[in-house]
C-alpha cells in the first residue's frame, strides 16, 4: 500500500489518521510533506489529544484547542515558507499552528520541544468562506524540520483539508509572535 491507499482506507473506514498525533504511538506520527507541496487530509476521524497545544490566534477563544487535529512536518528549503489551507473544500474553517523544534534528536524529543513560530485563523481573502488560515513564516533555517498542526475550528467543520506549503514566501508575515 502506498501513502494514498493508506489515507483513503483511514478515511473510508473512519480510522484515526496515522498523523493524528505529533509523535507516533502506532503508525508514523507527523506526516512528512515536501516544502513545496499540497497535501489533502481528512480529519473526520481524527481525535483531540490533551497534549495538543491550543491556538493562541483563535479569534473566538484564544488558546482553545481545535477539533480533529492532524500533524505534518516539513524540512525548510529556504529561509521562508507560506503555510496555507486556503484551497480547502468542502471543509471550511481551519486553524493552523507552525512550530520550530528545540531538540530534533528523535521524534519524541522533537514533539516535546516544539516552539510556536506562527498561528493562523480566519484570514481575509484566503478562501470564499474567509475561515481558513495562511501565514508567511520568515527566518527559517534551511535543513531544519518544522511541524504544522492543523485542526477544524468546530466539530461540524471537520472534513477534507488541503495543506499547502510553498517556499520561499514573498508575502509579508501575517502573524505577529507578540500576539500570543
Secondary structure as UniProt FT lines:
FT   HELIX           3..12
FT   TURN            13..14
FT   TURN            18..19
FT   STRAND          31..32
FT   STRAND          37..42
FT   TURN            44..45
FT   TURN            50..51
FT   TURN            56..57
FT   TURN            62..63
FT   STRAND          67..75
FT   STRAND          80..84
FT   TURN            86..87
FT   STRAND          94..101
FT   HELIX           107..112
FT   STRAND          114..121
FT   TURN            124..125
FT   STRAND          134..138
FT   TURN            142..143
FT   STRAND          145..152
FT   HELIX           155..157
FT   STRAND          160..166
FT   HELIX           177..179
//
